[in-house]
């Protein structure tokens, strides 16, 4: 009996050591990843067994059962967080499970450019296959919750890049964008020039949307904002084409004609109406909002596109007309309304 116990005492440590070595090697061995990157999803309700079985089916590990045993021997228990996880060549099972534990899920960028419309934003969100679509359109009842700041949706969402996980809803993206805009607008308005002719944050938002649509060169935003704020202070009409184009909607064919400038039925016709249009005409970014609250303080009242994305500014109508003749009536062959890429 003593001899048996002696033999067990000799063999058991060897077996335990071998098991420990095997299990450690198994979970620290690089997964069999053949592609530069591979994505695996941990779904709601998945446990470790299901995920290991999925890895086995994909050929990433030789055996789900063996891997589970190895993890038990090593004392690893994993709390899986739902989401997609990216695997790269050289990753081990232990590294992957660490990502599951931390929730290092794959994030997808949702980029809303400055100056696009709210309708554009909705269409863009609908085109993304990693977004779960719950909205039926611009009249969906879910959008009513965003109307507490104003009775319109245009301009109320901050154009920015938002990172989302697969399966997040279109409404969750709107929530983040709406909150970001309200916070930004409140912060910028609090530092607004006290001499501004703008009477509320919403008026600042409306003018910022016009500045955004007029701007081709980013550093001109404060100059363009300065022209518009001085015109408002003096009681001059804004006379800006983007507002008319917005009011035309689908009827705009790419050409702005004199009949459009004389259209009394277009509430966005700033060649005829005094003051600001009734709503924003786009989604302005933070820089445009900051520009209208703190514009330049020169004496320019006019600007005209030069054909390279920038503008020529002037303080008198005579100087402005000369710039129009120079840059608009005698356009170069390479004339463009935005800077070259």
LOTOR-63838 format. One line per field, with one value per residue: chain; residue number from 1; x, y, z of N, C-alpha, C in turn. Coordinates in steps of 0.2 Angstrom, whole numbers. Layout:
BEGIN
c (A; ...)
k (NUM; ...)
n_c1 (X; ...)
n_c2 (Y; ...)
n_c3 (Z; ...)
ca_c1 (X; ...)
ca_c2 (Y; ...)
ca_c3 (Z; ...)
c_c1 (X; ...)
c_c2 (Y; ...)
c_c3 (Z; ...)
//
This chain:
BEGIN
c (A; A; A; A; A; A; A; A; A; A; A; A; A; A; A; A; A; A; A; A; A; A; A; A; A; A; A; A; A; A; A; A; A; A; A; A; A; A; A; A; A; A; A; A; A; A; A; A; A; A; A; A; A; A; A; A; A; A; A; A; A; A; A; A; A; A; A; A; A; A; A; A; A; A; A; A; A; A; A; A; A; A; A; A; A; A; A; A; A; A; A; A; A; A; A; A; A; A; A; A; A; A; A; A; A; A; A; A; A; A; A; A; A; A; A; A; A; A; A; A; A; A; A; A; A; A; A; A; A; A; A; A; A; A; A; A; A; A; A; A; A; A; A; A; A; A; A; A; A; A; A; A; A; A; A; A; A; A; A; A; A; A; A; A; A; A; A; A; A; A; A; A; A; A; A; A; A; A; A; A; A; A; A; A; A; A; A; A; A; A; A; A; A; A; A; A; A; A; A; A; A; A; A; A; A; A; A; A; A; A; A; A; A; A; A; A; A; A; A; A; A; A; A; A; A; A; A; A; A; A; A; A; A; A; A; A; A; A; A; A; A; A; A; A; A; A; A; A; A; A; A; A; A; A; A; A; A; A; A; A; A; A; A; A; A; A; A; A; A; A; A; A; A; A; A; A; A; A; A; A; A; A; A; A; A; A; A; A; A; A; A; A; A; A; A; A; A; A; A; A; A; A; A; A; A; A; A; A; A; A; A; A; A; A; A; A; A; A; A; A; A; A; A; A; A; A; A; A; A; A; A; A; A; A; A; A; A; A; A; A; A)
k (1; 2; 3; 4; 5; 6; 7; 8; 9; 10; 11; 12; 13; 14; 15; 16; 17; 18; 19; 20; 21; 22; 23; 24; 25; 26; 27; 28; 29; 30; 31; 32; 33; 34; 35; 36; 37; 38; 39; 40; 41; 42; 43; 44; 45; 46; 47; 48; 49; 50; 51; 52; 53; 54; 55; 56; 57; 58; 59; 60; 61; 62; 63; 64; 65; 66; 67; 68; 69; 70; 71; 72; 73; 74; 75; 76; 77; 78; 79; 80; 81; 82; 83; 84; 85; 86; 87; 88; 89; 90; 91; 92; 93; 94; 95; 96; 97; 98; 99; 100; 101; 102; 103; 104; 105; 106; 107; 108; 109; 110; 111; 112; 113; 114; 115; 116; 117; 118; 119; 120; 121; 122; 123; 124; 125; 126; 127; 128; 129; 130; 131; 132; 133; 134; 135; 136; 137; 138; 139; 140; 141; 142; 143; 144; 145; 146; 147; 148; 149; 150; 151; 152; 153; 154; 155; 156; 157; 158; 159; 160; 161; 162; 163; 164; 165; 166; 167; 168; 169; 170; 171; 172; 173; 174; 175; 176; 177; 178; 179; 180; 181; 182; 183; 184; 185; 186; 187; 188; 189; 190; 191; 192; 193; 194; 195; 196; 197; 198; 199; 200; 201; 202; 203; 204; 205; 206; 207; 208; 209; 210; 211; 212; 213; 214; 215; 216; 217; 218; 219; 220; 221; 222; 223; 224; 225; 226; 227; 228; 229; 230; 231; 232; 233; 234; 235; 236; 237; 238; 239; 240; 241; 242; 243; 244; 245; 246; 247; 248; 249; 250; 251; 252; 253; 254; 255; 256; 257; 258; 259; 260; 261; 262; 263; 264; 265; 266; 267; 268; 269; 270; 271; 272; 273; 274; 275; 276; 277; 278; 279; 280; 281; 282; 283; 284; 285; 286; 287; 288; 289; 290; 291; 292; 293; 294; 295; 296; 297; 298; 299; 300; 301; 302; 303; 304; 305; 306; 307; 308; 309; 310; 311; 312; 313; 314; 315; 316; 317; 318; 319; 320; 321; 322; 323; 324; 325; 326; 327; 328; 329; 330; 331; 332; 333; 334; 335; 336; 337; 338; 339; 340; 341)
n_c1 (4; 10; 19; 11; 5; 16; 20; 9; 11; 23; 19; 7; 10; 18; 8; -1; 7; 9; -4; -6; 4; -1; -13; -10; -3; -12; -22; -14; -9; -8; -23; -30; -30; -33; -36; -32; -40; -53; -70; -80; -95; -103; -118; -133; -137; -128; -117; -100; -98; -106; -99; -86; -89; -93; -81; -74; -81; -78; -65; -55; -51; -45; -53; -68; -72; -60; -53; -62; -60; -46; -47; -53; -44; -34; -41; -49; -63; -76; -85; -95; -98; -110; -108; -98; -82; -66; -53; -36; -22; -11; -17; -22; -32; -34; -32; -42; -53; -51; -55; -68; -72; -69; -77; -72; -78; -81; -82; -92; -90; -101; -103; -108; -108; -104; -116; -125; -142; -156; -164; -155; -147; -156; -158; -145; -142; -151; -145; -135; -129; -126; -133; -148; -164; -177; -185; -198; -198; -196; -208; -210; -217; -208; -199; -205; -200; -189; -193; -194; -185; -187; -200; -196; -185; -174; -157; -156; -147; -131; -118; -106; -94; -99; -97; -103; -110; -113; -130; -135; -148; -156; -162; -155; -143; -147; -152; -139; -133; -142; -142; -129; -129; -138; -131; -119; -124; -129; -118; -110; -118; -118; -106; -108; -105; -110; -116; -122; -134; -143; -156; -159; -153; -158; -160; -146; -143; -150; -144; -131; -132; -134; -121; -114; -117; -113; -100; -84; -71; -64; -58; -65; -77; -79; -78; -88; -99; -98; -102; -115; -121; -118; -126; -139; -140; -140; -152; -153; -157; -152; -150; -145; -141; -141; -152; -163; -162; -164; -177; -183; -182; -185; -188; -178; -166; -153; -149; -151; -163; -168; -182; -183; -177; -186; -197; -211; -218; -209; -204; -191; -184; -172; -169; -180; -187; -186; -173; -170; -172; -187; -182; -167; -156; -149; -138; -128; -110; -100; -90; -96; -107; -100; -94; -104; -108; -97; -91; -81; -75; -74; -78; -85; -99; -103; -100; -92; -91; -75; -71; -62; -66; -65; -69; -72; -72; -81; -84; -93; -106; -102; -89; -92; -99; -89; -81; -90; -91; -78; -76; -88; -95; -85; -80; -67; -61; -59; -67; -74; -85; -81; -66; -52; -49)
n_c2 (-6; 6; 7; 9; 21; 29; 28; 35; 47; 51; 51; 59; 73; 75; 72; 82; 93; 92; 93; 106; 113; 109; 115; 128; 131; 128; 138; 149; 148; 154; 158; 149; 159; 164; 175; 192; 200; 194; 193; 190; 186; 189; 184; 189; 180; 170; 159; 154; 141; 141; 151; 145; 134; 140; 146; 134; 129; 138; 135; 140; 136; 120; 111; 113; 108; 104; 116; 122; 114; 117; 130; 129; 122; 131; 141; 151; 161; 168; 182; 185; 199; 206; 208; 212; 206; 209; 199; 196; 191; 181; 182; 175; 163; 166; 180; 184; 181; 189; 201; 199; 199; 213; 220; 225; 229; 229; 244; 255; 269; 283; 295; 311; 324; 342; 354; 346; 341; 338; 328; 322; 316; 306; 298; 293; 286; 276; 269; 262; 246; 241; 247; 247; 248; 258; 269; 276; 286; 305; 309; 301; 295; 294; 304; 315; 318; 326; 339; 348; 359; 367; 370; 362; 351; 352; 356; 353; 344; 338; 338; 326; 313; 298; 284; 267; 252; 236; 234; 244; 257; 268; 278; 279; 285; 297; 302; 304; 313; 324; 328; 331; 343; 351; 354; 359; 371; 378; 380; 388; 399; 405; 411; 421; 436; 450; 461; 455; 454; 444; 435; 424; 407; 398; 407; 409; 397; 396; 406; 401; 389; 395; 401; 390; 383; 393; 393; 389; 388; 384; 394; 405; 406; 415; 428; 427; 426; 438; 447; 444; 446; 460; 465; 461; 469; 482; 481; 476; 466; 448; 441; 429; 415; 400; 399; 401; 391; 380; 382; 379; 366; 350; 355; 362; 363; 364; 376; 393; 405; 421; 422; 414; 422; 432; 426; 427; 418; 409; 406; 406; 415; 425; 436; 444; 443; 451; 449; 434; 417; 406; 393; 383; 379; 368; 356; 364; 364; 364; 374; 384; 388; 394; 404; 413; 418; 424; 434; 441; 458; 468; 480; 474; 471; 463; 449; 438; 424; 418; 408; 398; 392; 401; 418; 435; 449; 464; 481; 491; 494; 497; 492; 479; 476; 477; 466; 456; 457; 454; 441; 433; 437; 435; 421; 409; 395; 385; 387; 385; 381; 376; 372; 365; 347)
n_c3 (0; 4; -6; -17; -14; -14; -27; -33; -27; -34; -47; -48; -47; -58; -68; -65; -68; -81; -86; -82; -90; -103; -104; -102; -113; -123; -122; -124; -136; -153; -162; -176; -187; -203; -212; -213; -204; -193; -189; -175; -167; -151; -146; -138; -124; -126; -120; -113; -119; -131; -138; -139; -146; -158; -162; -165; -175; -185; -187; -179; -167; -162; -154; -145; -133; -127; -126; -117; -106; -104; -100; -88; -80; -79; -72; -77; -79; -89; -91; -103; -115; -125; -142; -157; -161; -165; -172; -174; -184; -175; -163; -147; -139; -125; -126; -134; -126; -116; -122; -123; -110; -106; -115; -127; -140; -158; -166; -176; -187; -189; -199; -200; -211; -209; -213; -221; -224; -212; -218; -227; -217; -211; -222; -225; -213; -214; -224; -219; -215; -203; -193; -184; -191; -186; -189; -199; -207; -210; -204; -193; -178; -167; -168; -163; -150; -151; -153; -143; -141; -152; -165; -176; -185; -192; -192; -178; -174; -171; -183; -184; -180; -175; -165; -166; -161; -169; -173; -165; -164; -176; -170; -158; -162; -167; -154; -148; -156; -156; -142; -141; -149; -142; -131; -136; -142; -131; -124; -132; -135; -122; -122; -131; -141; -133; -141; -151; -164; -164; -156; -148; -144; -154; -165; -167; -171; -183; -191; -191; -199; -211; -213; -213; -225; -234; -233; -240; -238; -223; -213; -216; -210; -198; -205; -215; -206; -199; -210; -211; -198; -197; -207; -202; -191; -197; -203; -216; -229; -230; -242; -247; -257; -253; -244; -252; -261; -252; -248; -261; -262; -268; -281; -285; -298; -299; -305; -301; -304; -310; -308; -296; -287; -286; -280; -271; -263; -257; -242; -238; -245; -244; -251; -252; -240; -223; -211; -203; -210; -208; -202; -198; -212; -213; -205; -194; -190; -175; -176; -185; -178; -167; -174; -178; -166; -162; -172; -185; -184; -194; -207; -218; -229; -239; -250; -262; -272; -277; -285; -282; -270; -260; -254; -260; -250; -247; -242; -248; -260; -273; -273; -271; -283; -293; -289; -292; -306; -309; -304; -306; -318; -327; -327; -324; -333; -324; -314; -298; -284; -272; -262; -271; -270)
ca_c1 (0; 14; 22; 6; 4; 23; 20; 5; 14; 27; 16; 2; 13; 20; 2; -4; 12; 8; -10; -5; 8; -5; -19; -7; -1; -18; -25; -10; -7; -11; -28; -29; -33; -30; -37; -29; -44; -59; -75; -84; -100; -106; -125; -137; -139; -122; -112; -94; -98; -108; -94; -81; -92; -93; -74; -72; -84; -74; -58; -50; -48; -46; -59; -71; -72; -53; -52; -65; -56; -40; -48; -55; -38; -31; -45; -52; -71; -77; -92; -96; -102; -113; -106; -94; -75; -61; -48; -31; -17; -7; -21; -23; -39; -34; -33; -49; -58; -50; -59; -75; -73; -69; -82; -69; -82; -80; -86; -92; -91; -106; -100; -113; -104; -106; -119; -130; -149; -158; -167; -149; -145; -160; -157; -138; -143; -155; -141; -130; -132; -125; -138; -155; -168; -184; -189; -201; -197; -196; -214; -211; -219; -202; -195; -208; -197; -184; -196; -195; -181; -190; -205; -193; -180; -168; -152; -156; -142; -124; -114; -100; -93; -102; -95; -108; -109; -118; -137; -138; -154; -155; -164; -149; -138; -151; -151; -133; -132; -147; -139; -123; -131; -141; -125; -114; -127; -130; -111; -107; -122; -116; -100; -109; -104; -117; -118; -125; -142; -147; -160; -159; -149; -161; -158; -139; -143; -152; -138; -125; -133; -133; -114; -111; -119; -110; -93; -80; -64; -66; -56; -69; -83; -81; -79; -95; -104; -98; -106; -123; -123; -119; -132; -145; -139; -142; -159; -152; -158; -147; -148; -140; -143; -143; -159; -168; -162; -167; -185; -186; -183; -185; -189; -171; -163; -146; -149; -155; -165; -171; -189; -183; -175; -192; -203; -214; -221; -204; -203; -184; -181; -169; -169; -186; -189; -181; -171; -168; -178; -190; -179; -161; -157; -144; -135; -121; -105; -98; -86; -101; -110; -95; -92; -110; -108; -91; -89; -76; -78; -72; -84; -88; -106; -104; -95; -94; -87; -70; -71; -58; -69; -64; -73; -69; -76; -81; -88; -97; -109; -98; -83; -95; -101; -83; -79; -95; -89; -71; -76; -94; -96; -79; -78; -62; -63; -58; -71; -77; -88; -78; -59; -50; -47)
ca_c2 (0; 12; 8; 12; 29; 32; 29; 40; 54; 53; 52; 64; 80; 75; 73; 89; 98; 91; 96; 113; 115; 108; 120; 135; 131; 128; 145; 155; 147; 158; 155; 148; 164; 164; 181; 198; 201; 190; 196; 185; 189; 186; 186; 189; 173; 166; 157; 152; 135; 142; 154; 141; 130; 144; 146; 128; 128; 143; 132; 144; 132; 113; 108; 118; 104; 104; 123; 123; 111; 121; 136; 127; 120; 138; 145; 156; 161; 173; 186; 188; 205; 205; 212; 209; 206; 208; 195; 198; 185; 181; 183; 169; 162; 170; 187; 185; 180; 196; 206; 198; 202; 220; 222; 228; 227; 232; 250; 257; 276; 286; 302; 316; 330; 348; 357; 342; 342; 332; 323; 318; 312; 301; 293; 290; 281; 270; 265; 258; 239; 239; 251; 244; 254; 259; 275; 275; 292; 311; 310; 295; 298; 294; 311; 321; 320; 331; 345; 353; 365; 371; 366; 359; 346; 354; 360; 352; 338; 340; 334; 324; 306; 294; 277; 263; 245; 233; 233; 250; 259; 275; 283; 280; 289; 304; 304; 307; 319; 329; 330; 335; 349; 356; 355; 364; 377; 381; 382; 393; 405; 408; 416; 425; 443; 454; 465; 452; 455; 437; 436; 417; 401; 396; 412; 408; 390; 397; 409; 396; 385; 398; 402; 383; 382; 398; 393; 384; 388; 384; 399; 411; 406; 421; 433; 427; 427; 445; 450; 443; 449; 467; 466; 461; 475; 487; 480; 474; 459; 444; 440; 423; 410; 394; 399; 401; 384; 376; 383; 376; 359; 346; 359; 365; 359; 366; 383; 398; 410; 427; 420; 412; 428; 436; 422; 429; 412; 405; 409; 406; 419; 431; 442; 448; 444; 454; 445; 427; 413; 403; 388; 382; 376; 363; 355; 367; 362; 369; 380; 389; 391; 399; 410; 418; 421; 429; 435; 446; 465; 473; 483; 471; 469; 459; 444; 435; 418; 419; 402; 393; 390; 407; 424; 442; 453; 471; 485; 495; 490; 498; 487; 472; 475; 476; 459; 452; 457; 451; 434; 430; 438; 433; 415; 405; 388; 380; 390; 380; 384; 374; 371; 359; 342)
ca_c3 (0; 4; -12; -22; -12; -16; -34; -34; -25; -39; -54; -48; -48; -65; -72; -64; -71; -88; -87; -82; -96; -109; -104; -103; -120; -127; -122; -126; -143; -158; -165; -183; -191; -210; -214; -209; -198; -193; -184; -172; -163; -145; -146; -132; -122; -127; -115; -115; -123; -137; -141; -141; -152; -164; -164; -167; -182; -189; -188; -176; -162; -164; -150; -140; -126; -125; -124; -111; -101; -103; -96; -81; -77; -78; -67; -80; -80; -93; -92; -110; -116; -131; -147; -162; -158; -170; -171; -179; -184; -169; -156; -143; -136; -119; -127; -136; -120; -112; -125; -122; -103; -106; -120; -132; -146; -164; -167; -183; -188; -192; -200; -202; -213; -208; -219; -224; -221; -208; -223; -229; -211; -211; -228; -223; -207; -217; -229; -215; -213; -196; -189; -184; -193; -183; -191; -205; -211; -207; -200; -188; -171; -162; -169; -159; -144; -152; -155; -137; -142; -158; -168; -182; -184; -196; -188; -171; -173; -172; -187; -180; -181; -169; -165; -164; -161; -174; -169; -162; -168; -179; -164; -153; -165; -166; -147; -146; -160; -153; -136; -143; -152; -137; -126; -139; -143; -125; -121; -137; -134; -116; -123; -137; -141; -131; -146; -157; -166; -163; -149; -145; -147; -160; -170; -169; -175; -190; -195; -192; -204; -217; -213; -215; -232; -238; -232; -244; -234; -215; -209; -218; -207; -194; -209; -217; -201; -198; -215; -210; -192; -198; -211; -198; -187; -201; -206; -223; -231; -230; -249; -248; -261; -250; -241; -258; -263; -247; -249; -267; -261; -274; -287; -287; -303; -300; -308; -298; -309; -307; -305; -289; -283; -285; -278; -264; -260; -254; -235; -237; -250; -240; -256; -251; -233; -219; -205; -204; -213; -202; -198; -201; -218; -213; -199; -194; -185; -169; -179; -188; -172; -164; -179; -178; -159; -161; -179; -186; -183; -199; -210; -224; -229; -245; -252; -268; -273; -281; -290; -279; -264; -256; -256; -260; -246; -248; -238; -252; -265; -278; -273; -272; -290; -296; -288; -296; -313; -309; -302; -308; -325; -331; -324; -327; -335; -319; -308; -293; -278; -266; -264; -274; -265)
c_c1 (4; 17; 17; 5; 11; 23; 15; 8; 20; 24; 11; 5; 15; 13; -1; 1; 10; 1; -10; -2; 3; -10; -16; -5; -7; -21; -21; -7; -11; -17; -27; -33; -30; -31; -34; -33; -50; -63; -79; -89; -102; -113; -128; -139; -133; -119; -105; -94; -101; -103; -88; -83; -91; -86; -71; -75; -80; -67; -53; -47; -49; -52; -62; -71; -65; -51; -56; -62; -50; -41; -50; -49; -34; -35; -48; -60; -72; -84; -92; -100; -104; -110; -101; -87; -71; -55; -42; -26; -12; -11; -22; -30; -39; -35; -40; -54; -57; -54; -66; -77; -73; -74; -78; -72; -80; -85; -86; -93; -97; -104; -106; -109; -107; -110; -124; -137; -151; -161; -161; -147; -149; -159; -150; -139; -147; -151; -136; -133; -130; -129; -145; -160; -175; -188; -192; -200; -197; -202; -215; -212; -213; -198; -198; -204; -191; -187; -197; -191; -184; -195; -202; -187; -173; -164; -151; -151; -135; -120; -107; -99; -95; -100; -101; -107; -115; -125; -140; -143; -152; -157; -159; -144; -141; -150; -145; -131; -136; -144; -133; -124; -133; -135; -120; -117; -128; -123; -109; -111; -120; -110; -101; -108; -111; -120; -122; -132; -146; -150; -161; -154; -152; -160; -150; -139; -145; -147; -132; -126; -132; -125; -111; -112; -115; -102; -89; -73; -66; -64; -60; -75; -84; -82; -86; -100; -104; -102; -113; -125; -123; -125; -139; -145; -142; -149; -158; -154; -152; -145; -143; -144; -145; -150; -164; -168; -165; -175; -187; -186; -181; -185; -183; -168; -155; -144; -154; -156; -168; -178; -189; -181; -182; -198; -205; -217; -216; -202; -195; -180; -179; -168; -175; -188; -184; -179; -169; -174; -181; -187; -172; -162; -152; -142; -128; -117; -104; -94; -91; -105; -106; -94; -98; -110; -102; -88; -84; -79; -76; -79; -87; -95; -108; -99; -97; -89; -81; -68; -65; -60; -69; -69; -69; -74; -76; -86; -94; -100; -105; -92; -86; -96; -95; -80; -84; -93; -82; -72; -82; -95; -91; -76; -72; -65; -63; -62; -74; -79; -85; -70; -57; -48; -40)
c_c2 (6; 13; 11; 20; 32; 33; 35; 47; 56; 55; 58; 71; 80; 76; 80; 94; 98; 94; 104; 116; 114; 113; 127; 136; 132; 135; 151; 154; 151; 155; 154; 153; 165; 171; 187; 199; 197; 193; 190; 188; 185; 189; 186; 182; 168; 165; 155; 146; 136; 146; 150; 136; 134; 145; 140; 127; 133; 140; 136; 141; 124; 109; 113; 114; 105; 111; 125; 120; 114; 127; 135; 126; 127; 143; 151; 156; 168; 176; 189; 194; 205; 210; 209; 211; 205; 204; 196; 192; 186; 181; 176; 169; 166; 178; 189; 185; 187; 201; 205; 200; 209; 223; 227; 227; 231; 239; 253; 265; 278; 293; 306; 322; 336; 351; 353; 344; 336; 326; 318; 313; 306; 295; 290; 285; 275; 266; 261; 252; 237; 243; 247; 249; 253; 264; 273; 281; 299; 312; 305; 298; 298; 301; 316; 323; 325; 338; 350; 359; 369; 366; 363; 355; 348; 358; 358; 346; 340; 336; 333; 316; 303; 287; 273; 256; 242; 232; 239; 253; 266; 280; 284; 285; 296; 306; 308; 313; 325; 332; 334; 342; 354; 358; 360; 371; 381; 384; 388; 400; 408; 412; 420; 432; 447; 459; 462; 454; 449; 437; 429; 412; 398; 400; 411; 402; 391; 400; 405; 391; 388; 399; 395; 382; 387; 397; 387; 383; 389; 391; 406; 411; 413; 427; 433; 428; 434; 449; 450; 446; 457; 469; 466; 467; 481; 487; 478; 467; 454; 442; 434; 417; 403; 394; 398; 393; 379; 376; 380; 369; 355; 349; 363; 361; 360; 373; 388; 403; 416; 426; 418; 417; 432; 432; 424; 424; 408; 409; 409; 411; 426; 437; 447; 449; 447; 449; 438; 423; 409; 397; 387; 379; 370; 361; 358; 364; 367; 375; 386; 392; 396; 405; 415; 421; 426; 430; 440; 453; 470; 476; 480; 470; 465; 454; 441; 429; 420; 414; 397; 391; 396; 412; 430; 446; 461; 475; 490; 491; 491; 493; 480; 471; 474; 469; 454; 451; 453; 443; 430; 431; 436; 427; 412; 399; 383; 383; 384; 384; 382; 372; 365; 354; 341)
c_c3 (0; -2; -17; -20; -14; -23; -36; -33; -30; -45; -54; -50; -56; -70; -71; -68; -79; -90; -87; -88; -102; -109; -105; -110; -125; -127; -124; -133; -148; -161; -173; -187; -198; -213; -210; -203; -199; -187; -181; -167; -157; -145; -139; -130; -123; -121; -117; -120; -130; -141; -143; -146; -158; -167; -167; -174; -187; -191; -184; -170; -164; -160; -145; -133; -123; -122; -118; -105; -99; -99; -89; -77; -75; -74; -70; -81; -84; -93; -99; -111; -123; -136; -152; -159; -164; -168; -176; -179; -178; -162; -153; -141; -129; -121; -130; -130; -116; -115; -123; -115; -103; -110; -125; -139; -152; -165; -174; -183; -191; -193; -203; -204; -211; -214; -223; -221; -216; -212; -225; -223; -211; -216; -227; -218; -210; -222; -225; -213; -206; -191; -190; -185; -190; -185; -198; -210; -207; -202; -194; -181; -166; -163; -165; -153; -145; -153; -149; -138; -147; -161; -175; -180; -187; -192; -181; -169; -175; -177; -184; -182; -174; -170; -162; -164; -166; -170; -166; -166; -171; -174; -159; -155; -165; -159; -146; -150; -158; -147; -137; -145; -147; -132; -129; -140; -137; -123; -126; -135; -127; -117; -129; -136; -138; -136; -151; -158; -165; -156; -145; -148; -153; -166; -172; -173; -182; -194; -196; -198; -211; -218; -216; -222; -237; -238; -236; -240; -227; -212; -211; -214; -202; -199; -212; -212; -199; -203; -213; -204; -193; -202; -207; -193; -190; -204; -213; -224; -232; -237; -250; -252; -258; -247; -247; -260; -259; -248; -255; -266; -267; -281; -289; -292; -304; -303; -304; -303; -306; -304; -298; -285; -281; -282; -271; -260; -256; -247; -234; -241; -246; -245; -255; -244; -229; -213; -207; -207; -207; -198; -201; -208; -219; -206; -198; -189; -179; -171; -182; -183; -168; -168; -178; -171; -158; -168; -179; -185; -188; -202; -216; -224; -235; -246; -258; -269; -278; -286; -288; -272; -259; -258; -256; -256; -248; -243; -241; -257; -272; -279; -274; -280; -294; -295; -291; -303; -314; -309; -305; -315; -330; -328; -328; -329; -329; -312; -304; -287; -272; -268; -267; -269; -264)
//
